[in-house]
């Protein structure tokens, strides 16, 4: 493939943020690059292993694969898979290894499943104890990826993962072997089912007691109905956007439906490309070099432009740190100020990701952002040729895969718009700071008249407490729900989606309602203003633990502030409250994660157990 395109004009703010990230990261990035360069200089390790080691490595292979691994010049491709039947998004991966093996053999090499990584479904664990393992599963996935690649018999790797914590964990693990090329292979979204806004309406009616469980289950089943990612624009689909705009996917690969001829052709092409960019050839593209400061800035710009998941204010920081790059929430905020919102996909619109893809999808978004100087075009990608190649979309012509220019105009301006006429001039995320610490808020799904909420605090130490108060009729009038002791040190920082139906009901009744929490809500945070990821967290003695019932709390997404109206002397005299968290520290495997809760860092540093760059 061609070399990256020459640098185009880049927006001054984007250039400034990129430069300051590079300055901040200079020493840690240099150490990282030196480390992966040293690993690369050693060359492929397979032939240097002892005879018994090599024999173990190809013992189960067929004769031709065994001969190639023993004496042949071809590459050995690692398959790291998050396949399981529990995740609709990952079930299609069952058939991928055979497709990848066939492609590798056709290219003169071998592909082996190097290892599997855990992949939990947040949709199954929402509101349950297992959700308290969800964020930590990202770092477990990173560790499992490192174990899979530790045999050092591989020249390149493909990664089969889509959903919430899985892709970030795979990226962190891939960067620990940054001297290897890495291609991420998606499986695509399920076909459209019950519209997301209709599903949300049934959830709200159920919360009010107006429909029964049978109606709720029927609606959920019609929405989540087949193989592929859930079709709303939550963390899973934001992951796919990010892998494409950061150059880890093939162009246009993210949102092609599973089990289609085009999907299978893209999977085969991904394996072929992973074989082509090893150190054995002339197009060596190690992932650790490829994912530089520009690539991460491109990912953040894409996050803002599409109204993506708030989880990535954690994940992108942790992913970058694995490559020696230091990101801050201020970087996110400053990039949001100049990035227009180009997409309306549920929960910040009625459309799903299939509608987005049909309207122009990633090729259109990338073309618009490049044209507006908001992306770095001169980056390395797994496809080569810089980011311009990602303004094309894949097609099959008589069974042969090729790429054509993506549409220059949106197919539906209610879903997707150009940079000249965006849905709003700034991105969908906002950084908040003030008396209560730092937090993020997703503004793209919130009506503008609700961007500022000032009301008395109602204090809860679990989402179950709030639900109980709602059912008892104890939540009336305007209020800010403060749900604390939900941070990573407290209980693993679960997503708190079961808060949204009751708060949405109260908001629809005309009350001014907001949420402040040190927990998470991810990409499906919805229409209620929510200051999330509050840091320092309550379990760390953060200011959120100083709030008392009835204090006036102000969530201001316009000014970017999160404050409390309490006399300064009184505020200074208060001691943080504590909570008995023992119930969240045992059962459903949570007792195994005590070391994670003790070691985890703050939300704004990625909420990771790994050392920050």
KOLPA-972499 format. One record per residue (C-alpha): residue in three letters; x, y, z. Coordinates in steps of 0.1 Angstrom, whole numbers, plus 5000, padded with zeros to 4 digits. Example, Ala and Ser with C-alpha at 12.3 -4.5 7.8 and 13.67 -1.06 7.14 Angstrom:
<sites>
ALA512349555078SER513749895071
</sites>
This chain:
<sites>
UNK500050005000UNK501050364996UNK502750575022UNK500650805044UNK499351105026UNK501251435032UNK499951645061UNK496951865052UNK495852175069UNK494852095105UNK492652305127UNK494752525150UNK493152385182UNK493552025170UNK497252095162UNK497752265195UNK496251985215UNK498251725196UNK501451915202UNK500951945239UNK500151575242UNK503351505224UNK505351735247UNK503651595278UNK504351235267UNK507851285253UNK509751085278UNK507250805284UNK506550765246UNK510350755239UNK510850485264UNK507950285249UNK509150325214UNK512650215224UNK511249905241UNK509249795210UNK512149875187UNK514349655208UNK511749375205UNK511549425167UNK515349415163UNK515349065177UNK513348955147UNK510648675147UNK511348465178UNK509948135165UNK513047995150UNK515048095180UNK512947875204UNK514247545216UNK513247235197UNK510847125224UNK509247475225UNK508747465187UNK507347115187UNK504747215214UNK503847515193UNK502947325161UNK502046985176UNK498347005167UNK498847155133UNK498146975100UNK501146855079UNK501347165057UNK501047415085UNK503547215105UNK506047215077UNK505647595072UNK506147665109UNK509047435110UNK511047555080UNK509047785059UNK509548155053UNK505848265058UNK504348445087UNK502548305117UNK499348495124UNK497948505160UNK494248505164UNK493148655197UNK489448595201UNK486648715224UNK484248465208UNK481348345230UNK477748265225UNK476648495253UNK477248825234UNK475148865203UNK477949075189UNK480548805194UNK478648495184UNK479548545147UNK483148505156UNK482648135159UNK483348085122UNK486148355118UNK489248145127UNK488647905098UNK488248205074UNK491448355088UNK493348025086UNK492447985049UNK493548345041UNK496848295059UNK497547975040UNK496748145007UNK499248405017UNK501948145023UNK501648145061UNK499747995091UNK497148135115UNK496647995150UNK494148085177UNK496648215202UNK494148255230UNK490748365241UNK489848655263UNK486848685285UNK483948885272UNK481048965294UNK477749115283UNK476849435301UNK473349405289UNK472949085309UNK474549215340UNK472949565341UNK471749625376UNK473149295388UNK476149215409UNK478149105379UNK478149455366UNK480649535394UNK483249325375UNK482549495341UNK485149775341UNK487849545357UNK487149295329UNK488949545305UNK492249495324UNK491649125327UNK491249115289UNK494549305285UNK496249055307UNK494748765288UNK495848915255UNK499448935268UNK499348575279UNK498048475245UNK500848645227UNK503548545252UNK504548235233UNK506448465210UNK505848255179UNK503848515160UNK504648775134UNK501348955134UNK497948945151UNK494248985144UNK491949065172UNK488348955173UNK486449185196UNK483649445196UNK481949525228UNK482349755257UNK485449665277UNK486749415252UNK488149635224UNK489949865249UNK491349565267UNK492549415234UNK494149745224UNK496049765257UNK497249405254UNK498149465217UNK500249765227UNK502149555252UNK503349365221UNK503649685201UNK506349555178UNK503749325162UNK501249455136UNK497649435148UNK494449435127UNK491049455145UNK488249255129UNK484649345136UNK481549135131UNK479049415125UNK475649525140UNK472549315141UNK469849405117UNK467349675129UNK464549555152UNK462149745174UNK463150115172UNK465250225202UNK462850505211UNK459950265213UNK461950025235UNK462850325258UNK459150415260UNK458150065271UNK460950075298UNK459550395311UNK455950265311UNK457249965331UNK458950185356UNK455650365361UNK453750035365UNK451650095334UNK452749775316UNK453749435329UNK456949235327UNK455649035297UNK455349355276UNK458749475287UNK460349135278UNK458649135245UNK459949475236UNK463449395247UNK463349075227UNK462249255196UNK465049505200UNK467849255208UNK466848985183UNK469848835165UNK473548815159UNK475549135159UNK476049445181UNK473049615198UNK472049875173UNK472050185195UNK475150405196UNK476650285229UNK480150185238UNK480249875215UNK479450075183UNK481650365195UNK484450115197UNK483950025161UNK483950385150UNK487150445169UNK488950135155UNK488150255120UNK489050625125UNK492250525142UNK493250295113UNK492949955130UNK490049835108UNK489949805071UNK488250095055UNK484450075059UNK484549755079UNK482749865111UNK479049855103UNK478549575078UNK476049325091UNK477148975102UNK476848665082UNK476748845048UNK479148785018UNK480649135022UNK481349075059UNK483148745051UNK485148915023UNK486249185047UNK487348925073UNK489448745047UNK490949075035UNK491749165072UNK493748845076UNK495548905042UNK496449255053UNK497749135087UNK500048895068UNK501249175045UNK502449415072UNK504749195092UNK508449255096UNK509048975071UNK507949205042UNK508549555030UNK505349715046UNK506149655083UNK503549845104UNK503849775141UNK500849875161UNK502850045188UNK504350285163UNK501050325144UNK499050435174UNK500750765181UNK499551105194UNK497851195161UNK495950865160UNK494550915195UNK493551275187UNK491751135156UNK489950895179UNK488751165203UNK487651385175UNK485551095161UNK484051045196UNK482851405197UNK481651425161UNK479551115165UNK478251175200UNK479850855212UNK480150675246UNK481250855277UNK483050535287UNK485850635263UNK486850915286UNK488150625307UNK489150385279UNK491050615256UNK493150745285UNK494050385295UNK494650275259UNK496950575252UNK498950515285UNK499750155273UNK501550325244UNK503350575265UNK500950865257UNK499551085284UNK495951205278UNK493851425301UNK490251515302UNK491251865293UNK492351735259UNK488951585254UNK487251915264UNK489352135242UNK488851905212UNK485051905219UNK485052285216UNK486052275179UNK484451945168UNK480951975153UNK478351705161UNK477551535128UNK475451235139UNK472051175155UNK472050805165UNK470050675195UNK470250785223UNK470951125208UNK468451065180UNK465950805167UNK468150635142UNK470150325148UNK473650245135UNK472250065104UNK470550395094UNK473750575101UNK475750335079UNK473150365051UNK473150745052UNK476950755045UNK478550605076UNK482150625085UNK483450715050UNK481251035050UNK482151125086UNK485951085079UNK485651285046UNK483851565064UNK486251585093UNK489351565070UNK487851835048UNK487352065079UNK490952005091UNK489751825122UNK491651495116UNK495251415110UNK495351255075UNK499051175076UNK498850885100UNK499850515096UNK496950275093UNK496749895088UNK495549965052UNK498250215043UNK497950545024UNK496950755053UNK493450835065UNK492250935030UNK491850565022UNK489050565049UNK486850795028UNK486150485007UNK483550205013UNK483849835005UNK481649664978UNK481449324962UNK481549314924UNK480948954911UNK482248824944UNK485449034944UNK486049284971UNK486949644961UNK486549994974UNK484750294959UNK484450654970UNK481950704998UNK479050934992UNK479751304992UNK476251385005UNK474351255034UNK471551015026UNK469451135055UNK470251465072UNK468151375102UNK470851115109UNK474051245094UNK475151595084UNK478251765069UNK480551985089UNK479152295073UNK475652235088UNK476152015119UNK473551935145UNK475452145170UNK478752335166UNK480552145194UNK480951785204UNK478651575225UNK480851555257UNK481651825282UNK484151835311UNK482751965344UNK484852085373UNK484352275405UNK483652225442UNK482651855437UNK485751755416UNK485851675380UNK483251485359UNK482051445323UNK478551495309UNK477151375276UNK475251675262UNK474351555228UNK471251365240UNK470051635264UNK467651905254UNK469352245256UNK466952385282UNK468252105306UNK471952185302UNK471852375335UNK470152225365UNK470252375400UNK468252195427UNK468452035462UNK470451715466UNK468851375473UNK471551135485UNK471750765477UNK474450505481UNK473150265454UNK470750275424UNK468550035443UNK468050295470UNK466850555444UNK464550305428UNK462950215461UNK462450595468UNK460850635434UNK458450335438UNK457450475473UNK456650815458UNK459350985478UNK460951165448UNK458951485441UNK459851825428UNK463151945414UNK466251755427UNK469751645419UNK470251275426UNK473651215441UNK474450845438UNK477850795453UNK480250515464UNK479950385428UNK483550455418UNK486250205409UNK487750175444UNK484250135459UNK482749865438UNK484349855404UNK482450155389UNK479349985375UNK477050125349UNK473850265365UNK471350235336UNK468550135359UNK468550495372UNK467350625338UNK463750505336UNK462650655370UNK464550975365UNK463151005329UNK459650965343UNK460151235368UNK461651465342UNK458751405319UNK456451505347UNK457951855345UNK460551825373UNK464051955369UNK466151645375UNK469851565372UNK472251295383UNK475651335399UNK477651015404UNK481050865407UNK479750565387UNK479250525350UNK476450545324UNK478250485291UNK476850565257UNK473250505265UNK473050775292UNK469950925276UNK467951245281UNK468551315318UNK471551545326UNK474151325342UNK477551435357UNK479351105358UNK482750965366UNK483051215394UNK486551215407UNK487951195433UNK485350935441UNK483550905475UNK485450595486UNK488650805482UNK487251085504UNK486351305474UNK484151615478UNK481151415466UNK481251245500UNK480751585517UNK477351655501UNK474351645525UNK470751595518UNK469151925507UNK472452105497UNK471952305465UNK473952145437UNK474452305403UNK475252105372UNK476152355345UNK477052195311UNK477252545295UNK479852685318UNK481452345325UNK481052355362UNK479852125390UNK479352315422UNK477452315455UNK476052625472UNK477152575508UNK478852835530UNK482652795525UNK483352775562UNK480752505567UNK481952315536UNK485552325549UNK484452195583UNK482651885570UNK484151545570UNK483451295542UNK480851035550UNK481650665547UNK479750365536UNK479749995543UNK480749845510UNK481249485521UNK478149365503UNK479849465470UNK483149285479UNK482048925479UNK479848695458UNK479648655420UNK483448645419UNK483848995434UNK486048855462UNK488648775436UNK488949145426UNK490049295459UNK493549355445UNK491949545416UNK489949765439UNK493049835459UNK495249915429UNK492850095406UNK493650455396UNK491250745393UNK488650785366UNK490451065349UNK493650855347UNK491650575330UNK490450375361UNK493050115353UNK495149885375UNK498149945352UNK500750205359UNK499950535341UNK502450645314
</sites>
